[in-house]
Amino acid sequence: MSTHQRLLVVEDEISIAANICSYLEKKSFMVDVAYDGHAAISLLDQYAFDAIILDLGLPGKSGFDVLQHIRDVAMLSTPVVILTARDGLQDKLTGFSLGTDDYLTKPFSLSELDARLNALIKRATGSVANPVRRWGDIEINTRSHIVSIKGVPVHLTRKSYDILSTFMQYPGEVISKERFESLLWADDPKSSDALRSQIHLLRKALSEHQCDVIETVHGTGWRLGRTDEQS
C-alpha cells in the first residue's frame, strides 16, 4: 500500500519479530513491536494502529487476553491477524470468537502475511474517500494516523490523536466535555481533571510546533481556533 500504515507486531520470538519488521518496513509500513502481552496492551492504550499481528503464546498475558482487551476493553475495530504455531481447530475457533480477522499458522510466508494485511486494511478503510483532513498548518491522515504540521510529523499519544481527530472532523465547532469523555472513556468516564490533562498534553504537543489553535470556550468545551490561513 502506498500510504504509511502503522502496525503493531506482538511476538515474543525476537528473531521472528525482527524478520517481520524488516520485511514490512521495506513495504513502507511503520512497525512497533511488543514482546509480551502487557507491553502490547500498554502500546494499544497509547497509540492508534492500522493493523495488529498477534502471537498467542506470549509471556505475561496470552494472545487471547490481548485480543479480548482489544475488542472488549479498548473497543477497537483494528484488524487483527493471529500469527501462531497453534494449528488446532479449537484455537482457531477461540480466536475468531474473540474477534480476530484472520488466522495464519507458522511456518508462514512473509509475502502472504503482507497480502493478508493489505487486504484487511483496505477492507477496513475502504469506505474513507479522502483520509486527509486539514486545518491551517495541521494535516491528519485518518487512514495512516499520521499527523503533521507544515509537513513535519507530530508524535501524539493515542488519546491525543483521538481528540485531534475529533476536532478535525468537526472543524471550528465547539466540542463539549461530555462528548470528549464519551469518546475517550466510553462507559468508564473519568474526572474532568483527566480530560483537562489530555487536552493539555495535546496543546503541549502542538505548541512544540508553534501551533496554538485549541481554544477554550468557557462553560461549554473546546474548538479549533481560526488561523491566518482560514481568516
MDAnalysis code that builds the backbone (N, CA, C; Angstrom):
import MDAnalysis as mda
import numpy as np

u = mda.Universe.empty(693, n_residues=231, atom_resindex=np.repeat(np.arange(231), 3), trajectory=True)
u.add_TopologyAttr("name", ["N", "CA", "C"] * 231)
u.add_TopologyAttr("resid", np.arange(1, 232))
u.add_TopologyAttr("resname", ["MET", "SER", "THR", "HIS", "GLN", "ARG", "LEU", "LEU", "VAL", "VAL", "GLU", "ASP", "GLU", "ILE", "SER", "ILE", "ALA", "ALA", "ASN", "ILE", "CYS", "SER", "TYR", "LEU", "GLU", "LYS", "LYS", "SER", "PHE", "MET", "VAL", "ASP", "VAL", "ALA", "TYR", "ASP", "GLY", "HIS", "ALA", "ALA", "ILE", "SER", "LEU", "LEU", "ASP", "GLN", "TYR", "ALA", "PHE", "ASP", "ALA", "ILE", "ILE", "LEU", "ASP", "LEU", "GLY", "LEU", "PRO", "GLY", "LYS", "SER", "GLY", "PHE", "ASP", "VAL", "LEU", "GLN", "HIS", "ILE", "ARG", "ASP", "VAL", "ALA", "MET", "LEU", "SER", "THR", "PRO", "VAL", "VAL", "ILE", "LEU", "THR", "ALA", "ARG", "ASP", "GLY", "LEU", "GLN", "ASP", "LYS", "LEU", "THR", "GLY", "PHE", "SER", "LEU", "GLY", "THR", "ASP", "ASP", "TYR", "LEU", "THR", "LYS", "PRO", "PHE", "SER", "LEU", "SER", "GLU", "LEU", "ASP", "ALA", "ARG", "LEU", "ASN", "ALA", "LEU", "ILE", "LYS", "ARG", "ALA", "THR", "GLY", "SER", "VAL", "ALA", "ASN", "PRO", "VAL", "ARG", "ARG", "TRP", "GLY", "ASP", "ILE", "GLU", "ILE", "ASN", "THR", "ARG", "SER", "HIS", "ILE", "VAL", "SER", "ILE", "LYS", "GLY", "VAL", "PRO", "VAL", "HIS", "LEU", "THR", "ARG", "LYS", "SER", "TYR", "ASP", "ILE", "LEU", "SER", "THR", "PHE", "MET", "GLN", "TYR", "PRO", "GLY", "GLU", "VAL", "ILE", "SER", "LYS", "GLU", "ARG", "PHE", "GLU", "SER", "LEU", "LEU", "TRP", "ALA", "ASP", "ASP", "PRO", "LYS", "SER", "SER", "ASP", "ALA", "LEU", "ARG", "SER", "GLN", "ILE", "HIS", "LEU", "LEU", "ARG", "LYS", "ALA", "LEU", "SER", "GLU", "HIS", "GLN", "CYS", "ASP", "VAL", "ILE", "GLU", "THR", "VAL", "HIS", "GLY", "THR", "GLY", "TRP", "ARG", "LEU", "GLY", "ARG", "THR", "ASP", "GLU", "GLN", "SER"])
u.atoms.positions = np.array([
    [0.846, -1.187, 0.000],
    [0.000, 0.000, 0.000],
    [0.891, 1.251, 0.000],
    [0.452, 2.315, -0.636],
    [1.302, 3.479, -0.810],
    [1.392, 4.344, 0.440],
    [0.308, 4.417, 1.240],
    [0.362, 5.218, 2.447],
    [1.118, 4.471, 3.531],
    [1.671, 5.211, 4.474],
    [2.462, 4.602, 5.537],
    [1.541, 4.108, 6.642],
    [1.225, 2.826, 6.608],
    [0.368, 2.234, 7.612],
    [1.194, 1.904, 8.850],
    [0.576, 2.056, 10.014],
    [1.269, 1.762, 11.273],
    [0.781, 0.432, 11.830],
    [1.720, -0.460, 12.093],
    [1.390, -1.801, 12.564],
    [1.955, -2.032, 13.959],
    [1.284, -2.917, 14.693],
    [1.827, -3.416, 15.952],
    [2.069, -4.914, 15.796],
    [3.311, -5.339, 15.989],
    [3.663, -6.757, 15.965],
    [3.843, -7.219, 17.405],
    [3.044, -8.197, 17.820],
    [3.128, -8.738, 19.173],
    [3.675, -10.155, 19.050],
    [4.967, -10.302, 19.348],
    [5.675, -11.569, 19.102],
    [6.844, -11.680, 20.071],
    [6.886, -12.781, 20.849],
    [7.956, -12.915, 21.840],
    [9.233, -13.520, 21.286],
    [9.176, -14.125, 20.099],
    [10.388, -14.651, 19.465],
    [11.090, -13.503, 18.744],
    [12.218, -13.067, 19.289],
    [12.885, -11.871, 18.770],
    [13.260, -12.019, 17.301],
    [13.731, -13.194, 16.897],
    [14.155, -13.381, 15.504],
    [12.967, -13.304, 14.551],
    [11.831, -13.875, 14.951],
    [10.634, -13.806, 14.101],
    [10.153, -12.363, 14.005],
    [10.107, -11.672, 15.145],
    [9.674, -10.274, 15.143],
    [10.586, -9.419, 14.260],
    [11.892, -9.674, 14.339],
    [12.848, -8.902, 13.540],
    [12.639, -9.139, 12.045],
    [12.392, -10.397, 11.669],
    [12.161, -10.711, 10.249],
    [10.898, -10.039, 9.734],
    [9.833, -10.085, 10.542],
    [8.580, -9.452, 10.142],
    [8.775, -7.949, 9.977],
    [9.430, -7.334, 10.965],
    [9.652, -5.885, 10.906],
    [10.481, -5.489, 9.689],
    [11.562, -6.209, 9.459],
    [12.449, -5.886, 8.343],
    [11.704, -5.967, 7.016],
    [10.915, -7.011, 6.856],
    [10.191, -7.208, 5.592],
    [9.116, -6.127, 5.400],
    [8.315, -5.889, 6.437],
    [7.200, -4.965, 6.292],
    [7.653, -3.511, 6.219],
    [8.765, -3.182, 6.875],
    [9.281, -1.820, 6.755],
    [9.743, -1.532, 5.331],
    [10.242, -2.556, 4.653],
    [10.613, -2.391, 3.242],
    [9.382, -2.169, 2.368],
    [8.220, -2.576, 2.882],
    [6.956, -2.369, 2.176],
    [6.283, -1.064, 2.597],
    [7.046, -0.210, 3.276],
    [6.602, 1.133, 3.694],
    [5.650, 1.127, 4.879],
    [5.587, 0.024, 5.627],
    [4.852, 0.032, 6.881],
    [5.728, 0.639, 7.975],
    [5.097, 1.274, 8.949],
    [5.775, 1.686, 10.177],
    [5.413, 0.646, 11.234],
    [6.415, 0.056, 11.870],
    [6.170, -1.102, 12.728],
    [6.649, -0.860, 14.154],
    [5.748, -1.099, 15.106],
    [6.096, -1.125, 16.525],
    [6.044, -2.582, 16.984],
    [6.849, -2.917, 17.989],
    [6.920, -4.302, 18.455],
    [6.683, -4.373, 19.954],
    [5.923, -5.376, 20.376],
    [5.761, -5.711, 21.791],
    [6.138, -7.181, 21.941],
    [6.955, -7.476, 22.954],
    [7.441, -8.847, 23.135],
    [6.672, -9.620, 24.196],
    [5.684, -8.987, 24.817],
    [4.835, -9.704, 25.769],
    [3.460, -9.048, 25.795],
    [2.511, -9.716, 26.439],
    [1.134, -9.242, 26.429],
    [0.938, -7.919, 27.136],
    [1.621, -7.708, 28.258],
    [1.465, -6.456, 28.996],
    [1.967, -5.272, 28.174],
    [3.095, -5.435, 27.498],
    [3.635, -4.357, 26.664],
    [2.695, -4.049, 25.508],
    [2.076, -5.100, 24.946],
    [1.135, -4.892, 23.837],
    [-0.048, -4.049, 24.278],
    [-0.621, -4.379, 25.435],
    [-1.773, -3.636, 25.932],
    [-1.396, -2.189, 26.228],
    [-0.201, -1.974, 26.776],
    [0.262, -0.624, 27.055],
    [0.354, 0.206, 25.774],
    [0.911, -0.366, 24.718],
    [1.023, 0.349, 23.439],
    [-0.357, 0.613, 22.831],
    [-1.245, -0.379, 22.934],
    [-2.584, -0.225, 22.369],
    [-3.385, 0.855, 23.077],
    [-3.107, 1.057, 24.360],
    [-3.811, 2.083, 25.116],
    [-3.254, 3.478, 24.854],
    [-2.088, 3.548, 24.199],
    [-1.462, 4.844, 23.954],
    [-1.536, 5.299, 22.499],
    [-1.447, 4.354, 21.546],
    [-1.301, 4.714, 20.145],
    [-2.354, 4.040, 19.265],
    [-2.577, 4.648, 18.114],
    [-3.507, 4.093, 17.137],
    [-2.735, 3.312, 16.083],
    [-3.239, 2.129, 15.737],
    [-2.600, 1.280, 14.731],
    [-3.602, 0.934, 13.631],
    [-3.065, 0.670, 12.442],
    [-3.916, 0.276, 11.322],
    [-4.178, -1.219, 11.305],
    [-3.286, -2.002, 11.911],
    [-3.468, -3.449, 11.986],
    [-2.543, -4.004, 13.059],
    [-2.880, -5.198, 13.540],
    [-2.116, -5.841, 14.610],
    [-1.804, -7.272, 14.211],
    [-0.541, -7.666, 14.349],
    [-0.124, -9.056, 14.154],
    [0.103, -9.632, 15.547],
    [-0.610, -10.678, 15.884],
    [-0.674, -11.124, 17.272],
    [-0.334, -12.605, 17.430],
    [0.737, -12.879, 18.166],
    [1.080, -14.253, 18.542],
    [0.206, -14.658, 19.731],
    [0.019, -15.957, 19.912],
    [-0.799, -16.426, 21.030],
    [0.022, -16.769, 22.263],
    [1.175, -17.435, 22.079],
    [1.981, -17.868, 23.206],
    [2.907, -16.788, 23.704],
    [2.358, -15.856, 24.506],
    [3.130, -14.695, 24.970],
    [3.381, -14.772, 26.471],
    [4.483, -14.207, 26.933],
    [4.701, -14.079, 28.380],
    [3.706, -13.085, 28.974],
    [3.427, -13.218, 30.257],
    [2.528, -12.275, 30.934],
    [1.090, -12.569, 30.613],
    [0.545, -11.879, 29.653],
    [-0.810, -12.129, 29.166],
    [-0.744, -12.828, 27.825],
    [-1.629, -13.787, 27.606],
    [-1.635, -14.542, 26.355],
    [-2.171, -13.688, 25.213],
    [-1.980, -14.184, 23.997],
    [-2.532, -13.500, 22.837],
    [-4.048, -13.393, 22.912],
    [-4.702, -14.423, 23.450],
    [-6.151, -14.355, 23.622],
    [-6.540, -13.248, 24.597],
    [-5.747, -13.069, 25.667],
    [-6.009, -11.983, 26.617],
    [-5.885, -10.627, 25.935],
    [-4.845, -10.492, 25.108],
    [-4.643, -9.228, 24.390],
    [-5.792, -8.976, 23.424],
    [-6.214, -10.008, 22.714],
    [-7.314, -9.867, 21.760],
    [-8.601, -9.472, 22.478],
    [-8.831, -10.077, 23.630],
    [-10.023, -9.725, 24.398],
    [-9.962, -8.271, 24.859],
    [-8.771, -7.804, 25.226],
    [-8.606, -6.402, 25.602],
    [-8.915, -5.488, 24.406],
    [-8.412, -5.864, 23.252],
    [-8.634, -5.051, 22.039],
    [-10.120, -4.878, 21.761],
    [-10.856, -5.979, 21.809],
    [-12.265, -5.941, 21.410],
    [-13.221, -5.536, 22.536],
    [-12.988, -6.021, 23.750],
    [-13.971, -5.835, 24.817],
    [-13.650, -4.712, 25.786],
    [-12.373, -4.348, 25.914],
    [-11.989, -3.288, 26.845],
    [-11.723, -1.984, 26.091],
    [-10.773, -2.036, 25.143],
    [-10.453, -0.836, 24.350],
    [-11.512, -0.558, 23.289],
    [-12.316, -1.570, 22.981],
    [-13.395, -1.433, 21.985],
    [-12.872, -0.981, 20.625],
    [-11.753, -1.572, 20.211],
    [-11.134, -1.216, 18.937],
    [-11.599, -2.160, 17.833],
    [-11.785, -1.612, 16.645],
    [-12.132, -2.428, 15.480],
    [-10.918, -2.683, 14.591],
    [-9.736, -2.341, 15.082],
    [-8.497, -2.511, 14.327],
    [-8.357, -3.949, 13.824],
    [-8.032, -4.159, 12.538],
    [-7.844, -5.523, 12.026],
    [-6.742, -6.262, 12.779],
    [-7.006, -7.517, 13.110],
    [-6.048, -8.355, 13.830],
    [-5.782, -9.628, 13.043],
    [-4.506, -9.946, 12.878],
    [-4.099, -11.231, 12.300],
    [-3.397, -12.023, 13.392],
    [-3.977, -13.147, 13.786],
    [-3.276, -14.037, 14.705],
    [-2.226, -14.801, 13.915],
    [-0.990, -14.774, 14.418],
    [0.128, -15.467, 13.778],
    [0.739, -16.393, 14.822],
    [0.535, -17.686, 14.673],
    [0.879, -18.610, 15.751],
    [1.263, -19.983, 15.218],
    [1.948, -20.742, 16.060],
    [2.267, -22.131, 15.723],
    [1.097, -23.056, 16.029],
    [0.108, -22.567, 16.739],
    [-1.044, -23.388, 17.103],
    [-1.971, -23.553, 15.902],
    [-2.074, -24.773, 15.418],
    [-2.895, -25.003, 14.231],
    [-4.136, -25.829, 14.530],
    [-4.444, -26.012, 15.823],
    [-5.623, -26.786, 16.194],
    [-6.908, -26.031, 15.924],
    [-7.957, -26.777, 15.640],
    [-9.256, -26.168, 15.326],
    [-9.790, -25.350, 16.498],
    [-9.632, -25.850, 17.721],
    [-10.190, -25.143, 18.866],
    [-9.552, -23.772, 19.048],
    [-8.234, -23.680, 18.840],
    [-7.571, -22.378, 18.951],
    [-8.082, -21.415, 17.886],
    [-8.280, -21.942, 16.690],
    [-8.810, -21.091, 15.618],
    [-10.215, -20.606, 15.953],
    [-11.058, -21.508, 16.447],
    [-12.426, -21.122, 16.806],
    [-12.432, -20.095, 17.930],
    [-11.554, -20.295, 18.910],
    [-11.457, -19.334, 20.013],
    [-11.016, -17.968, 19.500],
    [-10.010, -17.950, 18.618],
    [-9.533, -16.700, 18.054],
    [-10.623, -15.931, 17.330],
    [-11.373, -16.630, 16.502],
    [-12.428, -15.948, 15.748],
    [-13.578, -15.530, 16.659],
    [-13.864, -16.327, 17.686],
    [-14.940, -15.957, 18.602],
    [-14.589, -14.710, 19.405],
    [-13.293, -14.497, 19.642],
    [-12.847, -13.312, 20.385],
    [-12.673, -12.093, 19.491],
    [-12.736, -12.302, 18.162],
    [-12.741, -11.148, 17.272],
    [-11.567, -10.975, 16.346],
    [-10.738, -12.026, 16.155],
    [-9.665, -11.862, 15.176],
    [-10.248, -11.810, 13.768],
    [-9.544, -11.153, 12.865],
    [-9.997, -11.046, 11.480],
    [-9.372, -12.112, 10.592],
    [-8.227, -12.637, 11.009],
    [-7.531, -13.646, 10.194],
    [-6.680, -14.499, 11.126],
    [-6.303, -15.675, 10.641],
    [-5.539, -16.625, 11.459],
    [-4.525, -17.286, 10.542],
    [-3.243, -17.070, 10.810],
    [-2.172, -17.597, 9.964],
    [-1.231, -18.413, 10.847],
    [-0.914, -19.630, 10.413],
    [-0.082, -20.505, 11.232],
    [1.368, -20.510, 10.759],
    [2.269, -20.731, 11.719],
    [3.696, -20.841, 11.450],
    [4.014, -22.290, 11.076],
    [4.981, -22.501, 10.196],
    [5.748, -21.508, 9.422],
    [4.869, -20.807, 8.399],
    [5.253, -19.591, 8.037],
    [4.415, -18.779, 7.172],
    [5.274, -18.044, 6.156],
    [4.621, -17.542, 5.131],
    [5.294, -16.748, 4.105],
    [5.115, -15.268, 4.418],
    [6.206, -14.522, 4.424],
    [6.124, -13.089, 4.673],
    [5.293, -12.382, 3.611],
    [5.397, -12.839, 2.376],
    [4.615, -12.217, 1.303],
    [3.121, -12.468, 1.503],
    [2.779, -13.653, 2.021],
    [1.368, -13.939, 2.290],
    [0.866, -13.071, 3.446],
    [1.690, -12.914, 4.484],
    [1.313, -12.048, 5.601],
    [1.077, -10.630, 5.110],
    [1.956, -10.133, 4.264],
    [1.821, -8.797, 3.686],
    [0.508, -8.679, 2.906],
    [0.200, -9.684, 2.103],
    [-1.022, -9.663, 1.299],
    [-2.272, -9.654, 2.181],
    [-2.239, -10.462, 3.236],
    [-3.396, -10.517, 4.133],
    [-3.585, -9.189, 4.869],
    [-2.493, -8.594, 5.305],
    [-2.572, -7.294, 5.974],
    [-3.160, -6.233, 5.052],
    [-2.652, -6.186, 3.832],
    [-3.148, -5.195, 2.879],
    [-4.636, -5.364, 2.619],
    [-5.079, -6.618, 2.492],
    [-6.496, -6.881, 2.238],
    [-7.355, -6.426, 3.418],
    [-6.897, -6.710, 4.635],
    [-7.659, -6.331, 5.829],
    [-7.711, -4.815, 5.999],
    [-6.573, -4.153, 5.790],
    [-6.540, -2.697, 5.946],
    [-7.390, -2.026, 4.866],
    [-7.305, -2.545, 3.663],
    [-8.106, -1.983, 2.570],
    [-9.585, -2.129, 2.867],
    [-9.970, -3.284, 3.394],
    [-11.374, -3.518, 3.728],
    [-11.820, -2.586, 4.849],
    [-10.935, -2.391, 5.842],
    [-11.291, -1.569, 6.999],
    [-11.387, -0.092, 6.651],
    [-10.603, 0.358, 5.683],
    [-10.544, 1.783, 5.365],
    [-11.166, 2.111, 4.015],
    [-11.731, 1.133, 3.363],
    [-12.230, 1.334, 2.002],
    [-13.339, 2.350, 1.899],
    [-14.079, 2.552, 3.022],
    [-15.188, 3.496, 2.968],
    [-14.734, 4.941, 3.091],
    [-13.445, 5.158, 3.377],
    [-12.939, 6.520, 3.532],
    [-12.491, 7.062, 2.176],
    [-13.259, 7.999, 1.636],
    [-12.959, 8.512, 0.301],
    [-11.658, 9.320, 0.301],
    [-11.551, 10.262, 1.210],
    [-10.335, 11.058, 1.320],
    [-9.903, 11.054, 2.777],
    [-8.822, 10.360, 3.105],
    [-8.442, 10.225, 4.512],
    [-7.755, 11.447, 5.094],
    [-7.427, 12.433, 4.272],
    [-6.643, 13.577, 4.739],
    [-7.571, 14.733, 5.125],
    [-7.376, 15.233, 6.365],
    [-8.110, 16.407, 6.827],
    [-7.093, 17.490, 7.150],
    [-7.452, 18.745, 6.885],
    [-6.528, 19.856, 7.117],
    [-7.224, 20.978, 7.869],
    [-6.464, 21.643, 8.712],
    [-6.918, 22.857, 9.392],
    [-5.691, 23.739, 9.564],
    [-5.610, 24.769, 8.770],
    [-4.423, 25.607, 8.810],
    [-3.190, 24.802, 8.444],
    [-2.194, 24.817, 9.340],
    [-0.946, 24.092, 9.097],
    [-1.021, 22.618, 9.490],
    [-2.137, 22.223, 10.121],
    [-2.266, 20.848, 10.611],
    [-2.844, 19.948, 9.527],
    [-2.235, 18.789, 9.367],
    [-2.766, 17.784, 8.449],
    [-2.817, 16.447, 9.187],
    [-3.958, 15.770, 9.077],
    [-4.113, 14.477, 9.721],
    [-4.628, 13.467, 8.699],
    [-3.943, 12.338, 8.628],
    [-4.359, 11.263, 7.732],
    [-5.066, 10.214, 8.580],
    [-6.371, 10.112, 8.436],
    [-7.152, 9.207, 9.275],
    [-6.954, 7.747, 8.898],
    [-6.308, 7.513, 7.781],
    [-6.041, 6.128, 7.377],
    [-4.716, 5.636, 7.959],
    [-3.696, 6.478, 7.920],
    [-2.382, 6.077, 8.430],
    [-2.137, 6.581, 9.849],
    [-3.042, 7.458, 10.351],
    [-2.925, 8.039, 11.695],
    [-1.672, 8.914, 11.833],
    [-1.196, 9.451, 10.722],
    [-0.041, 10.344, 10.760],
    [-0.536, 11.788, 10.852],
    [0.013, 12.522, 11.814],
    [-0.301, 13.936, 11.989],
    [0.950, 14.742, 11.677],
    [0.775, 15.827, 10.941],
    [1.924, 16.675, 10.623],
    [1.518, 18.136, 10.689],
    [2.501, 18.978, 10.967],
    [2.325, 20.424, 10.961],
    [3.382, 21.012, 10.043],
    [2.947, 21.688, 9.008],
    [3.840, 22.212, 7.972],
    [4.732, 21.096, 7.417],
    [4.160, 19.914, 7.299],
    [4.871, 18.775, 6.729],
    [5.767, 18.029, 7.693],
    [5.858, 18.495, 8.952],
    [6.708, 17.839, 9.946],
    [5.841, 16.911, 10.808],
    [6.180, 15.623, 10.893],
    [5.368, 14.693, 11.686],
    [5.313, 15.091, 13.163],
    [4.147, 14.896, 13.772],
    [3.933, 15.210, 15.179],
    [3.654, 13.906, 15.918],
    [4.394, 13.661, 16.984],
    [4.221, 12.436, 17.759],
    [3.127, 12.654, 18.801],
    [2.034, 11.879, 18.719],
    [0.920, 12.013, 19.647],
    [0.614, 10.676, 20.316],
    [0.126, 10.738, 21.549],
    [-0.409, 9.533, 22.173],
    [-1.735, 9.203, 21.507],
    [-2.235, 8.011, 21.792],
    [-3.481, 7.590, 21.162],
    [-4.636, 8.512, 21.536],
    [-4.747, 8.887, 22.814],
    [-5.853, 9.751, 23.220],
    [-5.698, 11.154, 22.631],
    [-4.471, 11.658, 22.541],
    [-4.261, 12.957, 21.896],
    [-4.675, 12.900, 20.440],
    [-4.341, 11.783, 19.780],
    [-4.759, 11.615, 18.392],
    [-6.274, 11.604, 18.285],
    [-6.947, 10.879, 19.191],
    [-8.411, 10.793, 19.146],
    [-9.046, 12.173, 19.337],
    [-8.479, 12.968, 20.244],
    [-9.014, 14.311, 20.471],
    [-8.831, 15.172, 19.226],
    [-7.608, 15.172, 18.672],
    [-7.348, 15.995, 17.489],
    [-8.197, 15.534, 16.307],
    [-8.343, 14.228, 16.156],
    [-9.159, 13.704, 15.059],
    [-10.603, 14.184, 15.162],
    [-11.120, 14.249, 16.390],
    [-12.480, 14.749, 16.586],
    [-12.573, 16.229, 16.243],
    [-11.600, 17.011, 16.689],
    [-11.564, 18.430, 16.319],
    [-11.573, 18.595, 14.798],
    [-10.747, 17.787, 14.124],
    [-10.607, 17.918, 12.669],
    [-11.849, 17.435, 11.926],
    [-12.583, 16.518, 12.558],
    [-13.816, 16.031, 11.938],
    [-14.908, 17.097, 11.982],
    [-14.851, 17.934, 13.020],
    [-15.851, 18.995, 13.176],
    [-15.130, 20.334, 13.321],
    [-14.452, 20.784, 12.275],
    [-13.596, 21.981, 12.362],
    [-14.381, 23.229, 12.732],
    [-13.872, 23.912, 13.751],
    [-14.496, 25.155, 14.171],
    [-15.659, 24.982, 15.123],
    [-16.180, 23.761, 15.252],
    [-17.302, 23.525, 16.152],
    [-16.811, 23.351, 17.588],
    [-17.637, 23.737, 18.534],
    [-17.314, 23.545, 19.944],
    [-17.642, 22.098, 20.323],
    [-16.641, 21.405, 20.879],
    [-16.831, 20.025, 21.317],
    [-16.953, 20.029, 22.832],
    [-18.035, 19.502, 23.340],
    [-18.298, 19.569, 24.772],
    [-17.458, 18.581, 25.567],
    [-17.359, 18.857, 26.869],
    [-16.651, 17.966, 27.793],
    [-17.282, 16.569, 27.765],
    [-18.612, 16.509, 27.778],
    [-19.304, 15.221, 27.794],
    [-19.018, 14.415, 26.530],
    [-18.928, 15.098, 25.420],
    [-18.669, 14.407, 24.152],
    [-17.279, 13.804, 24.134],
    [-16.297, 14.559, 24.619],
    [-14.938, 14.036, 24.673],
    [-14.823, 12.887, 25.667],
    [-15.462, 13.010, 26.815],
    [-15.390, 11.944, 27.811],
    [-16.000, 10.660, 27.280],
    [-17.098, 10.777, 26.539],
    [-17.713, 9.597, 25.935],
    [-16.795, 8.973, 24.893],
    [-16.110, 9.819, 24.114],
    [-15.187, 9.334, 23.091],
    [-14.003, 8.611, 23.714],
    [-13.409, 9.204, 24.753],
    [-12.151, 8.693, 25.294],
    [-12.324, 7.531, 26.253],
    [-13.440, 7.529, 27.006],
    [-13.562, 6.517, 28.049],
    [-14.861, 5.718, 27.988],
    [-15.686, 5.972, 26.987],
    [-16.915, 5.203, 26.768],
    [-17.723, 5.084, 28.062],
    [-17.933, 3.844, 28.525],
    [-18.771, 3.606, 29.700],
    [-18.011, 3.694, 31.015],
    [-16.742, 4.124, 30.958],
    [-15.927, 4.240, 32.164],
    [-15.424, 5.671, 32.289],
    [-16.345, 6.626, 32.490],
    [-15.954, 8.036, 32.469],
    [-14.973, 8.380, 33.569],
    [-14.016, 9.269, 33.229],
    [-13.032, 9.747, 34.185],
    [-13.457, 11.130, 34.696],
    [-12.672, 11.684, 35.578],
    [-12.977, 13.007, 36.100],
    [-12.669, 14.078, 35.063],
    [-13.199, 15.264, 35.312],
    [-12.918, 16.374, 34.402],
    [-11.430, 16.689, 34.368],
    [-10.737, 16.454, 35.488],
    [-9.294, 16.705, 35.524],
    [-8.563, 15.805, 34.534],
    [-9.027, 14.566, 34.383],
    [-8.396, 13.646, 33.432],
    [-8.525, 14.179, 32.015],
    [-9.697, 14.702, 31.667],
    [-9.894, 15.258, 30.327],
    [-9.035, 16.502, 30.141],
    [-8.993, 17.363, 31.141],
    [-8.158, 18.560, 31.021],
    [-6.693, 18.189, 30.819],
    [-6.266, 17.127, 31.487],
    [-4.876, 16.681, 31.325],
    [-4.614, 16.237, 29.895],
    [-5.582, 15.536, 29.293],
    [-5.420, 15.082, 27.909],
    [-5.404, 16.265, 26.942],
    [-6.265, 17.246, 27.181],
    [-6.262, 18.453, 26.341],
    [-4.929, 19.188, 26.485],
    [-4.422, 19.239, 27.713],
    [-3.134, 19.898, 27.963],
    [-2.011, 19.201, 27.201],
    [-2.004, 17.857, 27.215],
    [-0.962, 17.115, 26.511],
    [-1.010, 17.389, 25.006],
    [-2.215, 17.467, 24.451],
    [-2.342, 17.757, 23.020],
    [-1.870, 19.175, 22.727],
    [-2.284, 20.126, 23.560],
    [-1.838, 21.510, 23.361],
    [-0.310, 21.604, 23.411],
    [0.290, 20.892, 24.357],
    [1.742, 20.924, 24.504],
    [2.428, 20.375, 23.260],
    [1.903, 19.240, 22.729],
    [2.493, 18.632, 21.536],
    [2.389, 19.573, 20.345],
    [1.246, 20.254, 20.203],
    [1.069, 21.173, 19.082],
    [1.925, 22.431, 19.254],
    [2.026, 22.918, 20.500],
    [2.784, 24.151, 20.738],
    [4.271, 23.970, 20.462],
    [4.754, 22.730, 20.571],
    [6.153, 22.466, 20.243],
    [6.441, 22.735, 18.772],
    [5.374, 22.800, 17.972],
    [5.497, 23.115, 16.545],
    [4.907, 24.512, 16.254],
    [4.874, 25.354, 17.308],
    [4.350, 26.720, 17.187],
    [2.942, 26.729, 16.597],
    [2.114, 25.824, 17.100],
    [0.748, 25.713, 16.589],
    [-0.205, 25.698, 17.786],
    [-0.694, 26.882, 18.165],
    [-1.601, 27.003, 19.313],
    [-3.004, 27.318, 18.800],
    [-3.747, 26.292, 18.453],
    [-5.043, 26.518, 17.811],
    [-6.230, 26.062, 18.645],
    [-5.987, 25.397, 19.786],
    [-7.108, 24.907, 20.593],
    [-7.590, 26.021, 21.507],
    [-8.853, 26.377, 21.342],
    [-9.448, 27.439, 22.140],
    [-10.397, 26.843, 23.182],
    [-10.371, 27.389, 24.390],
    [-11.315, 27.004, 25.428],
    [-12.536, 27.919, 25.343],
    [-13.708, 27.327, 25.243],
    [-14.962, 28.078, 25.275],
    [-15.547, 27.842, 26.664],
    [-15.348, 28.783, 27.554],
    [-15.640, 28.595, 28.970],
    [-17.093, 28.177, 29.203],
    [-17.231, 27.131, 29.995],
    [-18.554, 26.623, 30.326],
    [-19.168, 25.737, 29.257],
    [-18.467, 25.586, 28.130],
    [-19.031, 24.806, 27.015],
    [-18.116, 23.679, 26.568],
    [-16.869, 24.008, 26.227],
    [-15.954, 22.983, 25.731],
    [-14.748, 23.587, 25.049],
    [-14.350, 22.984, 23.931],
    [-13.161, 23.436, 23.202],
    [-13.436, 23.395, 21.703],
    [-12.638, 24.133, 20.951],
    [-12.730, 24.111, 19.496],
    [-11.382, 24.471, 18.908],
    [-11.228, 24.200, 17.615],
    [-10.052, 24.654, 16.884],
    [-10.275, 26.098, 16.484],
    [-9.359, 26.969, 16.892],
    [-9.482, 28.374, 16.547],
    [-9.063, 28.626, 15.114],
    [-9.534, 29.704, 14.575],
    [-9.193, 30.058, 13.193],
    [-7.740, 30.504, 13.119],
    [-7.086, 30.136, 12.029],
    [-5.701, 30.532, 11.797],
    [-5.662, 31.561, 10.693],
    [-4.472, 32.101, 10.474],
    [-4.325, 33.102, 9.395],
    [-4.754, 32.532, 8.072],
    [-4.544, 31.215, 7.898],
    [-4.857, 30.599, 6.604],
    [-6.357, 30.559, 6.363],
    [-7.165, 30.500, 7.474],
    [-8.622, 30.450, 7.286],
    [-9.276, 31.824, 7.329],
    [-8.554, 32.822, 7.872],
    [-9.176, 34.143, 8.061],
    [-9.239, 34.937, 6.772],
])
